[in-house]
Amino acid sequence: MRRRPGDSPVSATLTNALDAWTADCVYRRLTDQTVNDYRRTVHRLRWWLSFAGRRDDIAELTVTNVREFVSYAGAPNPSGRWGNPHATRPAYTRARHEFVNLRAFSLFRGQHT
């Protein structure tokens, strides 16, 4: 039987867990659009955790931190977001989308812990 990327024990780092999730998405042959969308969320979450002074630890993915991330993703931000000073407008639809993607990651983690 072929081993799936998420079948091996995953380190407690959030980076390793997110990498295992996107590898599993590729393994399951999700569409390129879906995998790229998940990767965009992963990239943004990693950026936000660093920006917010959080550690690269799966324990940092708390309900409070996810709410803060989604709020940051959607709220108007005069100084920009994701390190881009031009990304100032509200992005509520994108924020909801980031939440749905993180929910998919959470379901993956529940199956592979």
C-alpha positions as CSV (number, residue, x, y, z in Angstrom):
1,M,0.0,0.0,0.0
2,R,1.3,3.4,-0.9
3,R,2.0,5.8,2.0
4,R,0.2,9.1,2.1
5,P,2.1,12.2,3.0
6,G,0.1,12.7,6.2
7,D,0.5,9.1,7.4
8,S,3.9,9.6,8.9
9,P,4.2,11.3,12.3
10,V,4.1,15.0,11.8
11,S,6.4,17.3,13.8
12,A,4.8,19.8,16.2
13,T,5.9,22.7,14.0
14,L,3.1,24.3,12.2
15,T,5.3,24.6,9.0
16,N,5.7,20.8,8.9
17,A,2.0,20.2,9.5
18,L,1.0,22.7,6.8
19,D,3.5,21.2,4.3
20,A,2.1,17.7,5.1
21,W,-1.4,19.0,4.4
22,T,-0.6,20.5,1.0
23,A,1.4,17.4,0.1
24,D,-1.7,15.3,1.0
25,C,-3.8,17.6,-1.2
26,V,-1.5,16.9,-4.2
27,Y,-1.5,13.2,-3.4
28,R,-5.3,13.1,-3.4
29,R,-5.2,14.9,-6.8
30,L,-7.2,17.9,-5.8
31,T,-7.3,20.5,-8.6
32,D,-4.3,22.7,-9.2
33,Q,-6.6,25.7,-8.3
34,T,-7.5,24.2,-4.9
35,V,-3.9,23.2,-4.1
36,N,-2.7,26.7,-5.1
37,D,-5.5,28.3,-3.0
38,Y,-4.5,26.2,0.0
39,R,-0.8,27.1,-0.5
40,R,-1.8,30.8,-0.6
41,T,-3.6,30.5,2.7
42,V,-0.6,28.6,4.2
43,H,1.8,31.4,3.0
44,R,-0.4,34.1,4.4
45,L,-0.9,32.2,7.7
46,R,2.9,31.8,8.1
47,W,3.4,35.4,7.3
48,W,0.8,36.5,9.8
49,L,2.1,34.3,12.6
50,S,5.5,35.9,12.2
51,F,4.0,39.4,11.9
52,A,2.0,38.8,15.1
53,G,5.0,37.4,17.0
54,R,3.7,33.9,17.2
55,R,5.9,30.8,17.2
56,D,6.1,28.1,14.5
57,D,4.2,25.7,16.7
58,I,1.0,23.8,16.0
59,A,-0.2,24.9,19.4
60,E,-0.3,28.5,18.0
61,L,-3.3,27.5,15.8
62,T,-5.8,28.3,18.5
63,V,-9.4,29.5,17.9
64,T,-8.3,33.0,19.1
65,N,-5.3,33.1,16.7
66,V,-7.4,31.9,13.8
67,R,-10.0,34.6,14.5
68,E,-7.3,37.2,14.7
69,F,-5.8,36.0,11.4
70,V,-9.2,36.0,9.6
71,S,-9.9,39.5,11.1
72,Y,-6.6,40.7,9.8
73,A,-7.2,39.1,6.4
74,G,-10.6,40.9,6.0
75,A,-10.4,44.2,7.7
76,P,-9.4,47.5,6.0
77,N,-5.8,48.2,6.8
78,P,-4.4,51.6,5.9
79,S,-0.8,50.4,6.2
80,G,-1.5,47.3,4.0
81,R,-1.5,43.6,4.8
82,W,0.8,40.7,3.9
83,G,3.7,43.0,3.7
84,N,2.1,44.8,0.8
85,P,1.5,48.5,1.4
86,H,-1.1,48.6,-1.4
87,A,-3.3,45.9,0.0
88,T,-5.4,48.4,2.1
89,R,-9.0,47.7,1.1
90,P,-11.4,45.4,3.0
91,A,-11.2,41.8,1.8
92,Y,-14.2,40.2,3.7
93,T,-14.8,37.5,1.0
94,R,-11.2,36.5,1.0
95,A,-11.1,36.4,4.8
96,R,-14.1,34.0,4.8
97,H,-12.3,31.9,2.2
98,E,-9.1,31.8,4.4
99,F,-11.3,30.5,7.2
100,V,-12.8,27.7,5.1
101,N,-9.3,26.7,4.0
102,L,-8.1,26.6,7.6
103,R,-11.2,24.5,8.5
104,A,-10.1,22.0,5.8
105,F,-6.6,22.0,7.4
106,S,-8.1,21.4,10.8
107,L,-10.0,18.4,9.5
108,F,-6.8,17.0,8.0
109,R,-5.0,17.5,11.4
110,G,-7.8,15.6,13.2
111,Q,-7.3,12.6,10.9
112,H,-3.5,12.6,11.2
113,T,-2.6,13.3,14.8
